Amino acid sequence: MTDAEMLLWSKLRGKQLNGFQFYRQKIIDNYIADFYCPIPLNPPLIKGD
């Protein structure tokens, strides 16, 4: 994981973002989302290096 991903994950895990549960690396169709929240139907797209 990159430094940016580690920082983001530290804020997402444990329902720290408005109580939403996030998961790491969820397969969606032919893609792998690095971070996934099942409540909002569209996972945020965050591109790293």
GROMACS elastic network, one bead per residue, 0.5 to 0.9 nm:
[ bonds ]
;  ai    aj funct       b0    kb
    1     4     6  0.80587   500
    1     5     6  0.58639   500
    1     6     6  0.62154   500
    2     5     6  0.51027   500
    2     6     6  0.61882   500
    2     7     6  0.86254   500
    2    48     6  0.77629   500
    2    49     6  0.81573   500
    3     6     6  0.51015   500
    3     7     6  0.62042   500
    3     8     6  0.86255   500
    4     7     6  0.51375   500
    4     8     6  0.61585   500
    4     9     6  0.85455   500
    4    48     6  0.77359   500
    5     8     6  0.50319   500
    5     9     6  0.59306   500
    5    10     6  0.84299   500
    5    34     6  0.89062   500
    5    46     6  0.89589   500
    5    48     6  0.78634   500
    6     9     6  0.50957   500
    6    10     6  0.60595   500
    6    11     6  0.87674   500
    7    10     6  0.51701   500
    7    11     6  0.66581   500
    7    12     6  0.89086   500
    8    11     6  0.52725   500
    8    12     6  0.62558   500
    8    13     6  0.87424   500
    9    13     6  0.58330   500
    9    22     6  0.87528   500
    9    24     6  0.84307   500
    9    35     6  0.80359   500
   10    13     6  0.58185   500
   10    14     6  0.84571   500
   10    16     6  0.87149   500
   11    14     6  0.80738   500
   11    15     6  0.84138   500
   11    16     6  0.60373   500
   11    17     6  0.68298   500
   12    15     6  0.63533   500
   12    16     6  0.57393   500
   12    17     6  0.58084   500
   12    20     6  0.81563   500
   12    21     6  0.76683   500
   12    22     6  0.61606   500
   12    23     6  0.85467   500
   12    35     6  0.86135   500
   13    16     6  0.63012   500
   13    17     6  0.80929   500
   13    20     6  0.89439   500
   13    21     6  0.71239   500
   13    22     6  0.61676   500
   13    23     6  0.76524   500
   14    17     6  0.83633   500
   14    19     6  0.82191   500
   14    20     6  0.85696   500
   14    21     6  0.70029   500
   14    22     6  0.79861   500
   15    18     6  0.68992   500
   15    20     6  0.50868   500
   15    22     6  0.71072   500
   16    19     6  0.58196   500
   16    20     6  0.72893   500
   16    21     6  0.82713   500
   17    20     6  0.58441   500
   17    21     6  0.80903   500
   17    22     6  0.88783   500
   20    37     6  0.69667   500
   20    38     6  0.85192   500
   20    39     6  0.72882   500
   21    36     6  0.84356   500
   21    37     6  0.59863   500
   21    38     6  0.75700   500
   21    39     6  0.81049   500
   22    35     6  0.64919   500
   22    36     6  0.53373   500
   22    38     6  0.74824   500
   23    26     6  0.70565   500
   23    34     6  0.81710   500
   23    35     6  0.56664   500
   23    36     6  0.50264   500
   23    37     6  0.63620   500
   23    38     6  0.85632   500
   24    33     6  0.75230   500
   24    34     6  0.54419   500
   24    36     6  0.62020   500
   25    32     6  0.58384   500
   25    33     6  0.52113   500
   25    35     6  0.58080   500
   25    36     6  0.70138   500
   26    31     6  0.83505   500
   26    32     6  0.55270   500
   26    33     6  0.52069   500
   26    34     6  0.66884   500
   26    35     6  0.70700   500
   26    36     6  0.61524   500
   27    30     6  0.71768   500
   27    31     6  0.58053   500
   27    33     6  0.62992   500
   27    34     6  0.89316   500
   28    31     6  0.52624   500
   28    32     6  0.59680   500
   28    33     6  0.69156   500
   29    32     6  0.80791   500
   32    35     6  0.88032   500
   33    36     6  0.61775   500
   33    43     6  0.72268   500
   33    44     6  0.85117   500
   33    45     6  0.79025   500
   34    45     6  0.85907   500
   34    46     6  0.82149   500
   35    43     6  0.71252   500
   35    44     6  0.75088   500
   35    45     6  0.85041   500
   35    46     6  0.85766   500
   36    42     6  0.85388   500
   36    43     6  0.54975   500
   36    44     6  0.76335   500
   37    40     6  0.63451   500
   37    41     6  0.78037   500
   37    42     6  0.81418   500
   37    43     6  0.62778   500
   37    44     6  0.85686   500
   38    41     6  0.63914   500
   38    42     6  0.83531   500
   38    43     6  0.80354   500
   39    42     6  0.86321   500
   40    43     6  0.69313   500
   42    45     6  0.87434   500
